Amino acid sequence: MAFLRALLKSSPALRLCRFCTNTVAKVDISFEENSNTASDIYDKFNINEIVTVRKLFEARMHLGHKHGVSNQLMKDYIWGLREKIQIFDLDITSEHLKRALLVAGLIAEKKGVILFVNSRSQFDRLIRDTATDCGEYYLSPTWRPGTFTNSQVMLKTCRLPDLVVLLNWHTNVQAIRESIMCNIPTVCLTDSDSDPRLVTYAVPGNDDTPSSVKFFCEAFRDVIRNAKSNVDSE
Amino acid sequence: MLPVLKRSIKSCREISSLLGAKFPSVSRFTTTEAEPPPNEELEAPPINAQPIVLEKTSPTEEELKNEEPWMQEEIIAYYRSKNILAKMMGRDPETFSQEDVQKAIRYLLPSSLFDKKARPFLKHPSEIYPKRIESSFDANNRPIEASFYSGSPCYDALVHKIYIEENKLDKRKARSESVPSQPLKWIEKDKLQNKIEEELTDEQYQDIINKLKPLAAHPDSHLISDFLDQYCKPVLDYRAKAKKYAISKCGYAHAMGHRKTAVAEVWLKKGTGEVTINNKPLQKYFGYITHRQQALYPLVLTKLLGQFDVKARVHGGGESGRAGAIRLGISRALLAFPGDHGELLEAENLLVRDPRRVERKKPGQKKARKKFAWVKR
């Protein structure tokens, strides 16, 4: 058995993780230590102005699915029911979104690679524009299985992104799974019927309405731009 | 041992770990790995022996210079395990070639796996890992193209370029005003592949053409003509086609015609209405009246029957195919003569080669559609 274990340790599939460690940026944010000064942290990339509860409400981020299709794991983020539709608690949503934005900003500051992933043709143009406007990368509208886990063949490189931003959970399960295998943190907009367990930074909110998805994308675009302009000015 | 070998073993490090597991005595050699084996001077080779090519026993500086740290480790480990293999086989590492390495592994780790790629091997890391394409990364080790991670970056970049051009046009205008679209010839797949320097699937090619079509049909398409001209050009109408055909010094106009598998060569001349096909008069060549009508239809349509002499040479195909080929040849040759025949012929669709061919026979059937006779019980 010891021999088997030794072989498994050095098997190609598991060794992939080693290649992913040549990523540039690794950010570490701990909230419990800085809980008193949480709002000060979010002043960093102008996040407090970009994300407010009012803006989230106007973008219809609070609308979930009908309560029949809800996932029990999302119940902590839900404020209540109205006309059989679940309503998100926007205070929690804004906190989660701010945290995800901070991560993206810190990674952009260290010149890390951020990849926007989308698998719905509806938001194809939106995500292409978002990524190119802030000088980052996109993958849309089809995720070819093995893009990360078989990157040596598919992309001819071992250089993988430092953060993956996804627009919804349902059609991107494969992408989330592969980025976990390769040790890449993920940000995902999770609706009330999705599973937030595999996502590193889940943002509870509406992922079906164009206005809410657009708000989500534009927030990331602005924060990454701010982070990059900070570096340039220094 | 066998179930262990079912996974493909790519790295030299795995081989060494395997060897270490199977032959504990190898540890004797691994202790000496820090000191590379001393380069002893070889004795003079015996007469009548093949000239000995010295093999590398340690990586050179040039090999390691432009590599990333993990790759350097792999290269060093490759030479280390190669030397160990040579010692295990009782050979001098300096004369231990790549072929010998494979032989040794086949002997030490026999495998009955069918697929040869799944069997254990030891190769130089540069043969195993893909070479990093330097041109696709910038100084900060970031990919240059925004669509790098999609797998087919050039195709994705082109799609994005189309979207950008589309935004320059007014969407509502396309819906309200409908302009009769000019027939266009789109870029072929091979040329598009050469242009963007990437291989495309049929679906991707069709996708690009389908995205370009509404742009070309837009009333304001002249605004983005610089972009569109790279991918399409207008189909020549009959006036442009007419330039191909000219009257020779003897007064003959020459044209080719095709239908099904028949090929016809037609000479037209002003005269008294004689028609000869393969040196036979029309009535003897075509037995059926329909074929005769078919062949002379362009002259009937333009009311020129009896004013032109026709000479034709036809081969291939059957009778109806030949009649159709002559029809196309005559109508093309008519363009050379002055007059407005072109519009009449164009309206009747006589200047277009009929692209239909015989449908293929299917297995399990008698013909293309006909089935074998079949009775239940």
Chai-1 contact restraints between the chains, C-beta under 6 A:
chainA,res_idxA,chainB,res_idxB,connection_type,confidence,min_distance_angstrom,max_distance_angstrom,comment,restraint_id
A,F3,B,A21,contact,1.0,0.0,6.0,A-B,restraint_1
A,A6,B,S17,contact,1.0,0.0,6.0,A-B,restraint_2
A,S10,B,R13,contact,1.0,0.0,6.0,A-B,restraint_3
A,S10,B,E14,contact,1.0,0.0,6.0,A-B,restraint_4
A,S10,B,S17,contact,1.0,0.0,6.0,A-B,restraint_5
A,P12,B,K10,contact,1.0,0.0,6.0,A-B,restraint_6
A,K111,B,N140,contact,1.0,0.0,6.0,A-B,restraint_7
A,V113,B,R142,contact,1.0,0.0,6.0,A-B,restraint_8
A,L115,B,Y149,contact,1.0,0.0,6.0,A-B,restraint_9
A,R125,B,Y163,contact,1.0,0.0,6.0,A-B,restraint_10
A,R128,B,H160,contact,1.0,0.0,6.0,A-B,restraint_11
A,A131,B,A146,contact,1.0,0.0,6.0,A-B,restraint_12
A,T132,B,A146,contact,1.0,0.0,6.0,A-B,restraint_13
A,Y137,B,A146,contact,1.0,0.0,6.0,A-B,restraint_14
A,Y137,B,Y149,contact,1.0,0.0,6.0,A-B,restraint_15
A,L139,B,Y149,contact,1.0,0.0,6.0,A-B,restraint_16
A,L139,B,S150,contact,1.0,0.0,6.0,A-B,restraint_17
A,R144,B,G151,contact,1.0,0.0,6.0,A-B,restraint_18
A,Q152,B,P130,contact,1.0,0.0,6.0,A-B,restraint_19
A,M154,B,G151,contact,1.0,0.0,6.0,A-B,restraint_20
A,K156,B,P130,contact,1.0,0.0,6.0,A-B,restraint_21
A,T157,B,R132,contact,1.0,0.0,6.0,A-B,restraint_22
